[in-house]
């Protein structure tokens, strides 16, 4: 019973972390669309660092390879990959003005 409560607590905490990373990723996309490169870079680093630290936390606690935690691992990897690809390809780029 205690293990189940511990997992439930971790699940609630990680859901809040995912929502926070989602907010940072949305700000990253908005700033990159607007052409604000400094803020884009800051929020890109925040998104990738928070996702990487969360993956590290899941690995340290032993939840990284468990099937019940697969949705968390997938979400954190998706944030890292999407942010990295977006930074490399400069997408979304600011609109072209004539």
C-alpha positions in Angstrom: 0.0 0.0 0.0 2.8 2.4 0.8 4.5 1.8 -2.5 1.2 2.6 -4.3 0.9 5.9 -2.5 4.5 6.8 -3.3 3.9 6.2 -7.0 0.7 8.2 -6.9 2.5 11.1 -5.2 5.3 10.9 -7.8 2.7 10.8 -10.6 1.0 13.9 -9.4 4.3 15.7 -9.0 5.5 14.7 -12.5 2.2 15.8 -14.0 2.7 19.3 -12.6 6.3 19.3 -13.9 5.0 18.3 -17.4 2.5 21.1 -17.3 5.3 23.6 -16.3 7.5 22.3 -19.1 4.5 22.7 -21.5 4.1 26.3 -20.5 7.9 26.9 -21.1 7.7 25.2 -24.4 4.7 27.3 -25.5 6.6 30.4 -24.5 9.6 29.1 -26.5 7.4 28.7 -29.6 5.8 32.1 -29.2 9.1 33.9 -28.8 10.7 32.1 -31.7 7.6 32.9 -33.9 8.0 36.6 -32.9 11.7 36.6 -33.6 12.8 37.3 -30.0 16.0 35.2 -30.2 17.3 35.8 -26.7 14.1 34.7 -25.0 13.7 31.9 -27.5 17.1 30.6 -26.5 16.4 31.0 -22.7 13.1 29.1 -22.8 14.6 26.5 -25.1 17.3 25.8 -22.6 14.8 25.8 -19.7 12.6 23.3 -21.5 15.4 20.9 -22.4 17.1 21.2 -19.0 13.9 20.6 -17.0 13.1 17.6 -19.3 16.6 16.2 -18.9 16.5 16.6 -15.1 13.1 15.0 -14.9 14.4 12.0 -16.9 17.4 11.8 -14.6 15.0 11.8 -11.6 13.0 9.0 -13.1 16.2 7.0 -13.7 17.5 7.6 -10.2 14.2 6.5 -8.6 14.1 3.4 -10.8 10.9 4.4 -12.6 12.6 5.0 -16.0 12.1 1.4 -17.3 8.7 0.6 -15.6 5.8 0.3 -17.9 3.5 2.4 -15.7 5.9 5.4 -16.1 6.3 5.1 -19.8 4.0 8.1 -20.5 6.2 10.3 -18.4 9.4 9.2 -20.1 7.8 9.7 -23.5 6.6 13.2 -22.6 10.0 14.3 -21.4 11.8 12.8 -24.5 9.3 14.5 -26.8 9.9 17.9 -25.2 13.7 17.5 -25.7 13.4 16.3 -29.3 10.9 18.9 -30.3 12.8 21.8 -28.8 16.2 20.6 -30.2 14.8 20.1 -33.7 13.1 23.5 -33.5 16.3 25.2 -32.4 18.4 23.5 -35.1 15.9 24.1 -38.0 14.9 27.6 -36.8 11.3 26.6 -36.8 8.9 28.5 -36.4 10.8 31.3 -38.0 9.7 34.9 -37.9 7.5 36.0 -40.8 9.2 37.5 -43.8 8.7 41.2 -44.0 9.2 43.1 -47.2 
